[in-house]
């Protein structure tokens, strides 16, 4: 693809042409140069927005994975805590039984 200009013809509503001409004059450009500048800005902005959207989707997926991992880890910690609590609960002591009581 070369940078060789390609001629196109477009039809513009008069109010839009007037706005373009005014901006072009204010910035020292021809209408053609102004249209090219505006199109480049729009396309660059859209590419930037597309990249931001891609990054947001990726970050959302990452955060969802992290949230799921955190949920699993919390569940695992709760299970381990319950096991530790069950092991540390005092066991009921057996009542001492005398030999005489055993004979009964």
C-alpha positions in Angstrom: 0.0 0.0 0.0 1.5 3.3 -1.0 0.9 6.8 0.3 -0.2 7.9 -3.1 -3.4 10.0 -2.9 -6.6 8.6 -4.3 -9.2 11.0 -5.4 -12.8 10.6 -4.2 -15.9 12.7 -4.6 -18.3 13.2 -1.7 -21.5 15.1 -1.5 -21.9 17.2 1.7 -24.9 19.1 3.0 -24.3 22.8 2.8 -24.2 23.4 6.6 -21.5 20.7 7.0 -19.5 22.1 4.1 -19.7 25.6 5.7 -18.4 24.2 9.0 -15.6 22.4 7.3 -14.6 25.4 5.3 -14.7 27.6 8.5 -12.5 25.2 10.5 -10.1 24.7 7.6 -9.7 28.4 7.2 -9.2 28.9 10.9 -6.5 26.3 10.9 -4.9 27.4 7.7 -5.8 24.3 5.7 -7.7 23.5 2.6 -11.0 21.7 3.0 -9.4 18.6 1.6 -6.6 18.8 4.2 -9.1 19.4 7.0 -11.2 16.4 6.0 -8.1 14.2 5.9 -7.0 15.5 9.3 -10.5 14.8 10.8 -10.7 11.4 9.3 -7.3 10.5 10.7 -8.2 11.7 14.1 -11.4 9.8 14.1 -9.8 6.6 13.0 -6.9 6.9 15.5 -9.4 7.6 18.3 -11.4 4.6 17.3 -8.3 2.4 17.2 -7.5 3.7 20.7 -11.0 3.0 21.9 -10.9 -0.5 20.4 -7.6 -1.2 22.3 -9.1 0.1 25.6 -12.2 -2.1 25.1 -9.9 -5.1 24.5 -7.9 -4.3 27.6 -11.1 -3.9 29.7 -12.5 -7.2 28.5 -9.2 -8.8 29.4 -9.1 -7.1 32.8 -12.7 -8.2 33.4 -11.9 -11.8 32.6 -8.8 -11.6 34.8 -10.8 -10.1 37.7 -13.5 -12.8 37.3 -10.9 -15.5 37.4 -9.3 -13.9 40.5 -12.6 -13.6 42.2 -13.4 -17.3 41.5 -9.9 -18.2 42.9 -10.4 -16.1 46.0 -13.8 -17.7 46.6 -12.3 -21.2 46.3 -9.4 -20.2 48.7 -11.9 -18.8 51.2 -13.9 -22.0 51.1 -10.8 -24.1 51.6 -9.7 -21.9 54.5 -13.2 -22.3 56.1 -13.0 -26.1 55.8 -9.5 -26.1 57.3 -10.6 -23.9 60.2 -13.6 -26.1 60.9 -11.2 -29.1 61.0 -8.9 -27.3 63.4 -11.7 -26.2 65.6 -13.1 -29.8 65.7 -9.6 -31.1 66.7 -9.1 -28.5 69.4 -12.5 -28.9 71.0 -12.1 -30.5 74.5 -13.2 -34.1 74.5 -15.6 -35.1 77.2 -13.7 -36.7 80.0 -14.6 -40.2 81.0 -15.8 -40.5 84.5 -13.3 -42.4 86.6 -14.8 -45.7 87.5 -13.6 -47.7 90.5 -13.1 -51.4 90.4 -16.2 -51.9 92.7 -18.3 -49.9 90.2 -17.1 -52.0 87.4 -18.1 -55.1 89.2 -21.7 -54.1 89.4 
